[in-house]
């Protein structure tokens, strides 16, 4: 059985700054992680990771919102 993204689904993303990369966690998919070089790239990279998980094109993924940004060294 293939997982299907919810129609018009909204995915909330947490971006955590590392030494050189932004770690990306999708709240609705706890086991899906990725990384991006720039904060500007986090939403698109998260969309690609979500699409890979569901085995669909990135255009089929609903809304992706970066709703939390954590600075390097911050405790969350």
Residue pairs with C-beta under 8 A, 6 or more apart in sequence:
2 54
2 55
3 53
3 54
3 55
4 54
5 50
5 54
5 56
5 60
5 61
5 62
6 62
7 62
8 62
8 63
9 28
9 61
9 62
9 63
10 62
10 63
10 64
10 65
11 26
11 27
11 28
11 29
11 46
11 47
11 50
11 61
11 62
11 63
11 64
11 65
12 26
12 27
12 28
12 65
12 67
12 68
13 24
13 25
13 26
13 27
13 42
13 43
13 46
13 64
13 65
13 66
13 67
13 68
14 24
14 25
14 27
14 66
14 67
14 68
14 69
14 70
15 22
15 23
15 24
15 36
15 39
15 42
15 66
15 68
15 69
15 70
16 22
16 23
16 25
16 70
16 76
17 23
17 39
17 69
17 70
17 71
17 72
18 35
18 72
19 72
20 37
21 35
21 36
21 37
22 35
22 36
22 37
22 38
22 39
22 41
22 42
23 33
23 35
24 33
24 34
24 35
24 36
24 42
24 45
24 46
24 49
25 32
25 33
26 32
26 33
26 46
26 49
26 50
27 67
29 50
29 53
32 49
32 50
32 53
33 49
34 45
34 46
34 48
34 49
35 45
36 42
36 44
36 45
39 66
39 69
42 66
43 64
43 65
43 66
44 58
46 64
46 66
47 58
47 61
47 64
48 58
50 58
50 61
50 64
51 57
51 58
51 60
51 61
54 60
54 61
68 76
70 76
